[in-house]
Amino acid sequence: MRQPADWMTPMDDRILEVLQSAGIVLSPSIIAYNLGKSREAVSRRLAELSNAGLVRKLERGKYEITSRGSNYLSGDFKPRDKNGG
C-alpha cells in the first residue's frame, strides 16, 4: 500500500502512474493533457516530485520516473514528509 508524504497530492500519484505506464520521457504538457489538468499545475507538481527524487528532469520540459518513484507506486518506498518524517 502506498504511503504518500504529507506534501503529496492525489495528482502526484496520477503523474507518477502516467510516467510509469508510458515508460518513456514525457513533457508537462503531454502529462497534463492525459490527466485533464493544466500544464502549470502539472509543472508545479513535477518540481516537487523532482525535489523528492521521484522523477528526474532530463532537460527543460522532459521528465521520467525514477526507480524511487516506481518503488513508491509499488508501496516499497515512503517519501519523506516536509518535517523529515
Helices and strands as residue ranges (DSSP letters): H 10-22, H 28-35, H 39-51, E 55-59, E 62-65, H 67-73
